[in-house]
Amino acid sequence: MPSATPAKRIAIVGSEVVLPDGTRAPMDATGGFLLPNGERVLRDARGALVLPNGNRCLPDGRGYVCP
């Protein structure tokens, strides 16, 4: 039986997000933020984060679960 790939989590701590590698970034007024490489992560109308590569991270009450 194949094993599932573990999801990555972006946690929310106050007004910051904590990326899977432990890096912190401040959220902007729209709920998006800048990655350390300068690329922007946007928040869509449904509340999901849209990564620069087009993947969507879905909210789960504690943060976001990413593929």
All heavy atoms as TSV, in Angstrom:
chain	resi	resn	atom	element	x	y	z
A	1	MET	N	N	0.841	-1.171	0.000
A	1	MET	CA	C	0.000	0.000	0.000
A	1	MET	C	C	0.889	1.238	0.000
A	1	MET	O	O	1.771	1.360	0.853
A	1	MET	CB	C	-0.877	-0.028	1.245
A	1	MET	CG	C	-1.861	1.064	1.316
A	1	MET	SD	S	-3.102	0.546	2.515
A	1	MET	CE	C	-3.477	2.058	3.243
A	2	PRO	N	N	0.690	2.185	-0.940
A	2	PRO	CA	C	1.544	3.366	-0.982
A	2	PRO	C	C	1.282	4.274	0.205
A	2	PRO	O	O	0.159	4.380	0.694
A	2	PRO	CB	C	1.164	4.058	-2.292
A	2	PRO	CG	C	-0.142	3.491	-2.676
A	2	PRO	CD	C	-0.263	2.155	-2.020
A	3	SER	N	N	2.336	4.919	0.675
A	3	SER	CA	C	2.164	5.836	1.799
A	3	SER	C	C	1.787	7.212	1.277
A	3	SER	O	O	2.209	7.627	0.203
A	3	SER	CB	C	3.452	5.912	2.620
A	3	SER	OG	O	4.495	6.414	1.831
A	4	ALA	N	N	0.982	7.916	2.046
A	4	ALA	CA	C	0.550	9.260	1.659
A	4	ALA	C	C	1.677	10.243	1.907
A	4	ALA	O	O	2.446	10.112	2.854
A	4	ALA	CB	C	-0.678	9.651	2.457
A	5	THR	N	N	1.771	11.233	1.052
A	5	THR	CA	C	2.751	12.298	1.248
A	5	THR	C	C	2.229	13.221	2.335
A	5	THR	O	O	1.091	13.672	2.258
A	5	THR	CB	C	2.941	13.097	-0.062
A	5	THR	OG1	O	3.340	12.207	-1.079
A	5	THR	CG2	C	3.963	14.180	0.106
A	6	PRO	N	N	3.038	13.473	3.358
A	6	PRO	CA	C	2.551	14.340	4.427
A	6	PRO	C	C	2.342	15.763	3.914
A	6	PRO	O	O	3.129	16.271	3.126
A	6	PRO	CB	C	3.653	14.283	5.479
A	6	PRO	CG	C	4.851	13.776	4.779
A	6	PRO	CD	C	4.377	12.999	3.584
A	7	ALA	N	N	1.258	16.374	4.367
A	7	ALA	CA	C	0.973	17.755	3.979
A	7	ALA	C	C	1.894	18.685	4.753
A	7	ALA	O	O	2.361	18.361	5.843
A	7	ALA	CB	C	-0.479	18.076	4.287
A	8	LYS	N	N	2.146	19.821	4.167
A	8	LYS	CA	C	2.931	20.852	4.847
A	8	LYS	C	C	1.953	21.836	5.468
A	8	LYS	O	O	0.863	22.053	4.962
A	8	LYS	CB	C	3.847	21.554	3.853
A	8	LYS	CG	C	4.902	20.617	3.310
A	8	LYS	CD	C	5.794	21.311	2.335
A	8	LYS	CE	C	6.804	20.308	1.793
A	8	LYS	NZ	N	7.621	20.858	0.749
A	9	ARG	N	N	2.342	22.432	6.569
A	9	ARG	CA	C	1.470	23.341	7.294
A	9	ARG	C	C	2.096	24.727	7.362
A	9	ARG	O	O	3.282	24.879	7.627
A	9	ARG	CB	C	1.252	22.832	8.705
A	9	ARG	CG	C	0.537	23.817	9.604
A	9	ARG	CD	C	0.132	23.185	10.896
A	9	ARG	NE	N	-0.800	22.091	10.683
A	9	ARG	CZ	C	-2.066	22.247	10.354
A	9	ARG	NH1	N	-2.570	23.439	10.182
A	9	ARG	NH2	N	-2.843	21.202	10.195
A	10	ILE	N	N	1.259	25.734	7.125
A	10	ILE	CA	C	1.612	27.121	7.390
A	10	ILE	C	C	0.769	27.517	8.591
A	10	ILE	O	O	-0.462	27.514	8.524
A	10	ILE	CB	C	1.315	28.030	6.178
A	10	ILE	CG1	C	2.199	27.628	4.995
A	10	ILE	CG2	C	1.539	29.490	6.543
A	10	ILE	CD1	C	1.914	28.397	3.720
A	11	ALA	N	N	1.424	27.795	9.706
A	11	ALA	CA	C	0.718	28.128	10.943
A	11	ALA	C	C	0.559	29.639	11.054
A	11	ALA	O	O	1.353	30.409	10.509
A	11	ALA	CB	C	1.498	27.605	12.143
A	12	ILE	N	N	-0.472	30.054	11.774
A	12	ILE	CA	C	-0.684	31.466	12.059
A	12	ILE	C	C	-0.346	31.686	13.528
A	12	ILE	O	O	-0.871	31.008	14.413
A	12	ILE	CB	C	-2.142	31.868	11.799
A	12	ILE	CG1	C	-2.498	31.642	10.335
A	12	ILE	CG2	C	-2.367	33.334	12.184
A	12	ILE	CD1	C	-3.960	31.839	10.030
A	13	VAL	N	N	0.548	32.646	13.776
A	13	VAL	CA	C	0.924	33.012	15.136
A	13	VAL	C	C	0.800	34.533	15.227
A	13	VAL	O	O	1.619	35.265	14.675
A	13	VAL	CB	C	2.362	32.565	15.471
A	13	VAL	CG1	C	2.748	33.003	16.874
A	13	VAL	CG2	C	2.510	31.064	15.314
A	14	GLY	N	N	-0.255	34.977	15.880
A	14	GLY	CA	C	-0.512	36.420	15.954
A	14	GLY	C	C	-0.770	36.968	14.562
A	14	GLY	O	O	-1.652	36.504	13.852
A	15	SER	N	N	0.029	37.940	14.164
A	15	SER	CA	C	-0.119	38.543	12.831
A	15	SER	C	C	0.946	38.046	11.865
A	15	SER	O	O	1.232	38.687	10.863
A	15	SER	CB	C	-0.078	40.064	12.934
A	15	SER	OG	O	1.189	40.477	13.428
A	16	GLU	N	N	1.554	36.908	12.196
A	16	GLU	CA	C	2.583	36.313	11.342
A	16	GLU	C	C	2.170	34.915	10.906
A	16	GLU	O	O	1.332	34.286	11.537
A	16	GLU	CB	C	3.921	36.196	12.089
A	16	GLU	CG	C	4.565	37.491	12.441
A	16	GLU	CD	C	5.908	37.261	13.100
A	16	GLU	OE1	O	6.027	36.352	13.947
A	16	GLU	OE2	O	6.835	37.992	12.765
A	17	VAL	N	N	2.797	34.459	9.836
A	17	VAL	CA	C	2.680	33.066	9.440
A	17	VAL	C	C	4.029	32.403	9.710
A	17	VAL	O	O	5.076	33.041	9.632
A	17	VAL	CB	C	2.287	32.896	7.957
A	17	VAL	CG1	C	0.895	33.416	7.714
A	17	VAL	CG2	C	3.276	33.561	7.037
A	18	VAL	N	N	3.977	31.131	10.055
A	18	VAL	CA	C	5.192	30.345	10.248
A	18	VAL	C	C	5.201	29.298	9.144
A	18	VAL	O	O	4.312	28.441	9.074
A	18	VAL	CB	C	5.231	29.675	11.639
A	18	VAL	CG1	C	6.519	28.882	11.795
A	18	VAL	CG2	C	5.094	30.714	12.737
A	19	LEU	N	N	6.197	29.399	8.278
A	19	LEU	CA	C	6.318	28.496	7.136
A	19	LEU	C	C	6.800	27.123	7.591
A	19	LEU	O	O	7.331	26.984	8.705
A	19	LEU	CB	C	7.267	29.102	6.114
A	19	LEU	CG	C	6.854	30.490	5.602
A	19	LEU	CD1	C	7.930	31.052	4.677
A	19	LEU	CD2	C	5.523	30.441	4.927
A	20	PRO	N	N	6.659	26.103	6.762
A	20	PRO	CA	C	7.067	24.747	7.157
A	20	PRO	C	C	8.523	24.637	7.611
A	20	PRO	O	O	8.845	23.795	8.439
A	20	PRO	CB	C	6.828	23.918	5.893
A	20	PRO	CG	C	5.725	24.636	5.195
A	20	PRO	CD	C	5.988	26.102	5.457
A	21	ASP	N	N	9.399	25.513	7.114
A	21	ASP	CA	C	10.811	25.461	7.535
A	21	ASP	C	C	11.093	26.279	8.784
A	21	ASP	O	O	12.228	26.386	9.224
A	21	ASP	CB	C	11.727	25.916	6.391
A	21	ASP	CG	C	11.592	27.393	6.064
A	21	ASP	OD1	O	10.754	28.092	6.673
A	21	ASP	OD2	O	12.333	27.855	5.176
A	22	GLY	N	N	10.045	26.885	9.389
A	22	GLY	CA	C	10.203	27.666	10.610
A	22	GLY	C	C	10.368	29.165	10.380
A	22	GLY	O	O	10.341	29.943	11.325
A	23	THR	N	N	10.512	29.582	9.127
A	23	THR	CA	C	10.634	30.996	8.805
A	23	THR	C	C	9.319	31.697	9.120
A	23	THR	O	O	8.246	31.165	8.858
A	23	THR	CB	C	10.954	31.176	7.303
A	23	THR	OG1	O	12.140	30.455	7.001
A	23	THR	CG2	C	11.141	32.633	6.941
A	24	ARG	N	N	9.418	32.910	9.663
A	24	ARG	CA	C	8.231	33.707	9.964
A	24	ARG	C	C	8.125	34.864	8.983
A	24	ARG	O	O	9.136	35.418	8.568
A	24	ARG	CB	C	8.299	34.267	11.380
A	24	ARG	CG	C	8.152	33.195	12.423
A	24	ARG	CD	C	8.286	33.790	13.820
A	24	ARG	NE	N	8.039	32.786	14.817
A	24	ARG	CZ	C	6.957	32.731	15.581
A	24	ARG	NH1	N	6.025	33.649	15.477
A	24	ARG	NH2	N	6.807	31.770	16.456
A	25	ALA	N	N	6.891	35.216	8.626
A	25	ALA	CA	C	6.650	36.345	7.740
A	25	ALA	C	C	5.401	37.076	8.216
A	25	ALA	O	O	4.416	36.430	8.585
A	25	ALA	CB	C	6.459	35.865	6.305
A	26	PRO	N	N	5.431	38.412	8.228
A	26	PRO	CA	C	4.230	39.154	8.628
A	26	PRO	C	C	3.164	39.082	7.549
A	26	PRO	O	O	3.462	39.161	6.361
A	26	PRO	CB	C	4.743	40.581	8.812
A	26	PRO	CG	C	5.970	40.665	7.975
A	26	PRO	CD	C	6.559	39.283	7.939
A	27	MET	N	N	1.908	38.925	7.978
A	27	MET	CA	C	0.793	38.955	7.038
A	27	MET	C	C	0.468	40.407	6.709
A	27	MET	O	O	0.609	41.284	7.561
A	27	MET	CB	C	-0.450	38.294	7.636
A	27	MET	CG	C	-0.324	36.801	7.765
A	27	MET	SD	S	-1.876	36.001	8.266
A	27	MET	CE	C	-2.123	36.660	9.883
A	28	ASP	N	N	0.024	40.647	5.480
A	28	ASP	CA	C	-0.409	41.988	5.116
A	28	ASP	C	C	-1.908	42.122	5.393
A	28	ASP	O	O	-2.546	41.195	5.901
A	28	ASP	CB	C	-0.046	42.319	3.666
A	28	ASP	CG	C	-0.697	41.401	2.644
A	28	ASP	OD1	O	-1.778	40.844	2.917
A	28	ASP	OD2	O	-0.121	41.250	1.560
A	29	ALA	N	N	-2.488	43.266	5.057
A	29	ALA	CA	C	-3.895	43.540	5.350
A	29	ALA	C	C	-4.848	42.583	4.647
A	29	ALA	O	O	-5.975	42.380	5.104
A	29	ALA	CB	C	-4.225	44.982	4.971
A	30	THR	N	N	-4.418	41.951	3.552
A	30	THR	CA	C	-5.280	41.028	2.810
A	30	THR	C	C	-5.146	39.592	3.291
A	30	THR	O	O	-5.858	38.712	2.813
A	30	THR	CB	C	-4.966	41.069	1.310
A	30	THR	OG1	O	-3.654	40.540	1.092
A	30	THR	CG2	C	-5.061	42.476	0.749
A	31	GLY	N	N	-4.210	39.318	4.201
A	31	GLY	CA	C	-3.968	37.954	4.666
A	31	GLY	C	C	-2.872	37.253	3.895
A	31	GLY	O	O	-2.532	36.117	4.189
A	32	GLY	N	N	-2.297	37.918	2.903
A	32	GLY	CA	C	-1.167	37.365	2.155
A	32	GLY	C	C	0.141	37.744	2.830
A	32	GLY	O	O	0.158	38.392	3.876
A	33	PHE	N	N	1.244	37.345	2.226
A	33	PHE	CA	C	2.558	37.658	2.783
A	33	PHE	C	C	3.625	37.454	1.728
A	33	PHE	O	O	3.381	36.870	0.678
A	33	PHE	CB	C	2.854	36.798	4.016
A	33	PHE	CG	C	2.792	35.317	3.772
A	33	PHE	CD1	C	3.923	34.611	3.424
A	33	PHE	CD2	C	1.594	34.619	3.888
A	33	PHE	CE1	C	3.871	33.246	3.187
A	33	PHE	CE2	C	1.531	33.266	3.668
A	33	PHE	CZ	C	2.671	32.576	3.318
A	34	LEU	N	N	4.823	37.947	2.025
A	34	LEU	CA	C	5.971	37.760	1.137
A	34	LEU	C	C	6.808	36.590	1.627
A	34	LEU	O	O	7.082	36.472	2.825
A	34	LEU	CB	C	6.855	39.007	1.116
A	34	LEU	CG	C	6.354	40.198	0.332
A	34	LEU	CD1	C	7.341	41.365	0.490
A	34	LEU	CD2	C	6.180	39.868	-1.127
A	35	LEU	N	N	7.213	35.743	0.696
A	35	LEU	CA	C	8.153	34.664	1.004
A	35	LEU	C	C	9.557	35.252	1.131
A	35	LEU	O	O	9.820	36.351	0.628
A	35	LEU	CB	C	8.121	33.619	-0.115
A	35	LEU	CG	C	6.826	32.826	-0.246
A	35	LEU	CD1	C	6.846	31.984	-1.510
A	35	LEU	CD2	C	6.610	31.950	0.978
A	36	PRO	N	N	10.480	34.543	1.763
A	36	PRO	CA	C	11.848	35.046	1.898
A	36	PRO	C	C	12.515	35.381	0.555
A	36	PRO	O	O	13.380	36.261	0.490
A	36	PRO	CB	C	12.593	33.908	2.603
A	36	PRO	CG	C	11.536	33.187	3.355
A	36	PRO	CD	C	10.292	33.288	2.503
A	37	ASN	N	N	12.085	34.725	-0.528
A	37	ASN	CA	C	12.683	34.992	-1.842
A	37	ASN	C	C	12.024	36.179	-2.545
A	37	ASN	O	O	12.352	36.495	-3.687
A	37	ASN	CB	C	12.619	33.752	-2.731
A	37	ASN	CG	C	11.204	33.343	-3.086
A	37	ASN	OD1	O	10.239	34.012	-2.729
A	37	ASN	ND2	N	11.079	32.229	-3.783
A	38	GLY	N	N	11.076	36.845	-1.873
A	38	GLY	CA	C	10.430	38.030	-2.422
A	38	GLY	C	C	9.147	37.775	-3.177
A	38	GLY	O	O	8.456	38.714	-3.564
A	39	GLU	N	N	8.802	36.508	-3.399
A	39	GLU	CA	C	7.549	36.193	-4.094
A	39	GLU	C	C	6.374	36.351	-3.132
A	39	GLU	O	O	6.491	36.105	-1.937
A	39	GLU	CB	C	7.583	34.782	-4.661
A	39	GLU	CG	C	8.566	34.627	-5.811
A	39	GLU	CD	C	8.453	33.278	-6.459
A	39	GLU	OE1	O	8.976	32.306	-5.868
A	39	GLU	OE2	O	7.837	33.197	-7.527
A	40	ARG	N	N	5.232	36.772	-3.673
A	40	ARG	CA	C	4.042	37.031	-2.859
A	40	ARG	C	C	3.110	35.826	-2.840
A	40	ARG	O	O	2.866	35.200	-3.868
A	40	ARG	CB	C	3.298	38.237	-3.414
A	40	ARG	CG	C	2.040	38.553	-2.627
A	40	ARG	CD	C	1.527	39.933	-2.852
A	40	ARG	NE	N	2.433	40.970	-2.424
A	40	ARG	CZ	C	2.625	41.352	-1.162
A	40	ARG	NH1	N	2.005	40.736	-0.191
A	40	ARG	NH2	N	3.441	42.331	-0.878
A	41	VAL	N	N	2.603	35.532	-1.661
A	41	VAL	CA	C	1.557	34.537	-1.467
A	41	VAL	C	C	0.270	35.321	-1.266
A	41	VAL	O	O	0.206	36.217	-0.420
A	41	VAL	CB	C	1.846	33.630	-0.251
A	41	VAL	CG1	C	0.680	32.702	0.033
A	41	VAL	CG2	C	3.126	32.844	-0.463
A	42	LEU	N	N	-0.738	35.029	-2.069
A	42	LEU	CA	C	-2.007	35.745	-2.023
A	42	LEU	C	C	-3.062	34.935	-1.298
A	42	LEU	O	O	-2.991	33.703	-1.254
A	42	LEU	CB	C	-2.489	36.045	-3.441
A	42	LEU	CG	C	-1.528	36.834	-4.321
A	42	LEU	CD1	C	-2.056	36.900	-5.744
A	42	LEU	CD2	C	-1.312	38.222	-3.756
A	43	ARG	N	N	-4.052	35.607	-0.772
A	43	ARG	CA	C	-5.205	34.928	-0.174
A	43	ARG	C	C	-6.382	35.125	-1.116
A	43	ARG	O	O	-6.662	36.240	-1.547
A	43	ARG	CB	C	-5.503	35.533	1.188
A	43	ARG	CG	C	-6.494	34.735	1.954
A	43	ARG	CD	C	-6.486	35.167	3.387
A	43	ARG	NE	N	-7.594	34.533	4.057
A	43	ARG	CZ	C	-8.161	34.998	5.121
A	43	ARG	NH1	N	-7.731	36.107	5.682
A	43	ARG	NH2	N	-9.162	34.366	5.661
A	44	ASP	N	N	-7.068	34.039	-1.471
A	44	ASP	CA	C	-8.173	34.152	-2.417
A	44	ASP	C	C	-9.495	34.437	-1.695
A	44	ASP	O	O	-9.547	34.500	-0.467
A	44	ASP	CB	C	-8.259	32.930	-3.331
A	44	ASP	CG	C	-8.724	31.654	-2.653
A	44	ASP	OD1	O	-9.239	31.699	-1.511
A	44	ASP	OD2	O	-8.584	30.589	-3.263
A	45	ALA	N	N	-10.555	34.626	-2.462
A	45	ALA	CA	C	-11.857	34.994	-1.915
A	45	ALA	C	C	-12.440	33.926	-0.988
A	45	ALA	O	O	-13.274	34.231	-0.136
A	45	ALA	CB	C	-12.834	35.276	-3.056
A	46	ARG	N	N	-12.009	32.687	-1.131
A	46	ARG	CA	C	-12.503	31.599	-0.278
A	46	ARG	C	C	-11.664	31.418	0.984
A	46	ARG	O	O	-11.924	30.527	1.784
A	46	ARG	CB	C	-12.537	30.297	-1.060
A	46	ARG	CG	C	-13.540	30.318	-2.179
A	46	ARG	CD	C	-13.593	28.975	-2.843
A	46	ARG	NE	N	-14.561	28.976	-3.915
A	46	ARG	CZ	C	-14.384	28.368	-5.060
A	46	ARG	NH1	N	-13.283	27.678	-5.283
A	46	ARG	NH2	N	-15.312	28.431	-5.990
A	47	GLY	N	N	-10.598	32.222	1.138
A	47	GLY	CA	C	-9.763	32.152	2.329
A	47	GLY	C	C	-8.540	31.280	2.188
A	47	GLY	O	O	-7.755	31.168	3.124
A	48	ALA	N	N	-8.337	30.645	1.047
A	48	ALA	CA	C	-7.151	29.803	0.830
A	48	ALA	C	C	-5.962	30.682	0.445
A	48	ALA	O	O	-6.129	31.798	-0.055
A	48	ALA	CB	C	-7.410	28.796	-0.277
A	49	LEU	N	N	-4.768	30.184	0.702
A	49	LEU	CA	C	-3.558	30.852	0.231
A	49	LEU	C	C	-3.203	30.296	-1.133
A	49	LEU	O	O	-3.291	29.095	-1.362
A	49	LEU	CB	C	-2.397	30.600	1.198
A	49	LEU	CG	C	-2.534	31.189	2.595
A	49	LEU	CD1	C	-1.330	30.786	3.439
A	49	LEU	CD2	C	-2.697	32.696	2.547
A	50	VAL	N	N	-2.800	31.166	-2.033
A	50	VAL	CA	C	-2.378	30.757	-3.367
A	50	VAL	C	C	-0.877	31.004	-3.471
A	50	VAL	O	O	-0.418	32.139	-3.424
A	50	VAL	CB	C	-3.136	31.537	-4.463
A	50	VAL	CG1	C	-2.696	31.057	-5.839
A	50	VAL	CG2	C	-4.638	31.385	-4.297
A	51	LEU	N	N	-0.124	29.905	-3.571
A	51	LEU	CA	C	1.330	29.987	-3.654
A	51	LEU	C	C	1.757	30.447	-5.043
A	51	LEU	O	O	1.000	30.322	-6.009
A	51	LEU	CB	C	1.934	28.613	-3.342
A	51	LEU	CG	C	1.568	28.019	-1.977
A	51	LEU	CD1	C	2.189	26.636	-1.844
A	51	LEU	CD2	C	1.997	28.925	-0.854
A	52	PRO	N	N	2.978	30.968	-5.178
A	52	PRO	CA	C	3.455	31.420	-6.488
A	52	PRO	C	C	3.391	30.345	-7.569
A	52	PRO	O	O	3.224	30.653	-8.745
A	52	PRO	CB	C	4.892	31.858	-6.225
A	52	PRO	CG	C	4.900	32.247	-4.786
A	52	PRO	CD	C	3.947	31.277	-4.127
A	53	ASN	N	N	3.492	29.070	-7.198
A	53	ASN	CA	C	3.435	27.988	-8.192
A	53	ASN	C	C	2.003	27.589	-8.545
A	53	ASN	O	O	1.778	26.662	-9.316
A	53	ASN	CB	C	4.222	26.768	-7.722
A	53	ASN	CG	C	3.631	26.122	-6.483
A	53	ASN	OD1	O	2.563	26.493	-6.011
A	53	ASN	ND2	N	4.344	25.152	-5.935
A	54	GLY	N	N	1.006	28.272	-7.957
A	54	GLY	CA	C	-0.399	27.994	-8.247
A	54	GLY	C	C	-1.070	27.042	-7.279
A	54	GLY	O	O	-2.296	26.913	-7.293
A	55	ASN	N	N	-0.315	26.344	-6.441
A	55	ASN	CA	C	-0.923	25.452	-5.444
A	55	ASN	C	C	-1.721	26.273	-4.444
A	55	ASN	O	O	-1.357	27.394	-4.114
A	55	ASN	CB	C	0.141	24.648	-4.697
A	55	ASN	CG	C	0.724	23.545	-5.526
A	55	ASN	OD1	O	0.152	23.129	-6.523
A	55	ASN	ND2	N	1.895	23.064	-5.130
A	56	ARG	N	N	-2.803	25.670	-3.950
A	56	ARG	CA	C	-3.644	26.317	-2.947
A	56	ARG	C	C	-3.466	25.614	-1.609
A	56	ARG	O	O	-3.498	24.400	-1.527
A	56	ARG	CB	C	-5.112	26.263	-3.377
A	56	ARG	CG	C	-5.376	27.095	-4.613
A	56	ARG	CD	C	-6.815	26.997	-5.081
A	56	ARG	NE	N	-7.665	27.753	-4.183
A	56	ARG	CZ	C	-8.704	27.244	-3.516
A	56	ARG	NH1	N	-9.029	25.984	-3.659
A	56	ARG	NH2	N	-9.428	27.994	-2.718
A	57	CYS	N	N	-3.313	26.422	-0.560
A	57	CYS	CA	C	-3.230	25.916	0.807
A	57	CYS	C	C	-4.565	26.225	1.474
A	57	CYS	O	O	-4.970	27.386	1.549
A	57	CYS	CB	C	-2.093	26.593	1.559
A	57	CYS	SG	S	-0.473	26.333	0.814
A	58	LEU	N	N	-5.243	25.195	1.944
A	58	LEU	CA	C	-6.591	25.345	2.481
A	58	LEU	C	C	-6.562	25.608	3.984
A	58	LEU	O	O	-5.795	24.982	4.720
A	58	LEU	CB	C	-7.409	24.094	2.181
A	58	LEU	CG	C	-7.520	23.734	0.696
A	58	LEU	CD1	C	-8.288	22.445	0.526
A	58	LEU	CD2	C	-8.157	24.871	-0.083
A	59	PRO	N	N	-7.419	26.531	4.449
A	59	PRO	CA	C	-7.468	26.808	5.889
A	59	PRO	C	C	-8.066	25.638	6.653
A	59	PRO	O	O	-8.948	24.945	6.151
A	59	PRO	CB	C	-8.369	28.057	5.971
A	59	PRO	CG	C	-9.186	28.028	4.745
A	59	PRO	CD	C	-8.367	27.335	3.689
A	60	ASP	N	N	-7.557	25.432	7.887
A	60	ASP	CA	C	-8.087	24.333	8.703
A	60	ASP	C	C	-8.364	24.751	10.147
A	60	ASP	O	O	-8.531	23.924	11.018
A	60	ASP	CB	C	-7.144	23.134	8.672
A	60	ASP	CG	C	-5.855	23.362	9.439
A	60	ASP	OD1	O	-5.583	24.491	9.867
A	60	ASP	OD2	O	-5.120	22.371	9.635
A	61	GLY	N	N	-8.409	26.059	10.410
A	61	GLY	CA	C	-8.689	26.531	11.768
A	61	GLY	C	C	-7.448	26.841	12.572
A	61	GLY	O	O	-7.486	27.635	13.487
A	62	ARG	N	N	-6.332	26.211	12.252
A	62	ARG	CA	C	-5.065	26.463	12.954
A	62	ARG	C	C	-4.040	27.096	12.032
A	62	ARG	O	O	-2.945	27.407	12.454
A	62	ARG	CB	C	-4.494	25.171	13.521
A	62	ARG	CG	C	-5.378	24.519	14.539
A	62	ARG	CD	C	-4.791	23.245	15.031
A	62	ARG	NE	N	-4.312	22.445	13.904
A	62	ARG	CZ	C	-3.938	21.199	13.958
A	62	ARG	NH1	N	-3.960	20.577	15.091
A	62	ARG	NH2	N	-3.543	20.567	12.902
A	63	GLY	N	N	-4.384	27.209	10.789
A	63	GLY	CA	C	-3.458	27.725	9.790
A	63	GLY	C	C	-3.905	27.211	8.445
A	63	GLY	O	O	-5.105	27.200	8.131
A	64	TYR	N	N	-2.956	26.743	7.660
A	64	TYR	CA	C	-3.237	26.282	6.296
A	64	TYR	C	C	-2.509	24.978	6.030
A	64	TYR	O	O	-1.377	24.792	6.477
A	64	TYR	CB	C	-2.764	27.323	5.274
A	64	TYR	CG	C	-3.454	28.651	5.441
A	64	TYR	CD1	C	-2.955	29.615	6.302
A	64	TYR	CD2	C	-4.626	28.922	4.760
A	64	TYR	CE1	C	-3.598	30.823	6.468
A	64	TYR	CE2	C	-5.273	30.130	4.913
A	64	TYR	CZ	C	-4.762	31.077	5.777
A	64	TYR	OH	O	-5.402	32.265	5.933
A	65	VAL	N	N	-3.160	24.090	5.318
A	65	VAL	CA	C	-2.560	22.817	4.908
A	65	VAL	C	C	-2.258	22.916	3.415
A	65	VAL	O	O	-3.135	23.235	2.622
A	65	VAL	CB	C	-3.510	21.632	5.190
A	65	VAL	CG1	C	-2.896	20.331	4.709
A	65	VAL	CG2	C	-3.827	21.564	6.675
A	66	CYS	N	N	-1.003	22.656	3.066
A	66	CYS	CA	C	-0.547	22.791	1.691
A	66	CYS	C	C	-0.179	21.418	1.110
A	66	CYS	O	O	0.265	20.543	1.850
A	66	CYS	CB	C	0.690	23.677	1.624
A	66	CYS	SG	S	0.431	25.317	2.307
A	67	PRO	N	N	-0.352	21.297	-0.212
A	67	PRO	CA	C	0.015	20.027	-0.843
A	67	PRO	C	C	1.518	19.826	-0.871
A	67	PRO	O	O	2.275	20.711	-0.721
A	67	PRO	CB	C	-0.544	20.154	-2.252
A	67	PRO	CG	C	-0.776	21.602	-2.475
A	67	PRO	CD	C	-0.893	22.237	-1.126
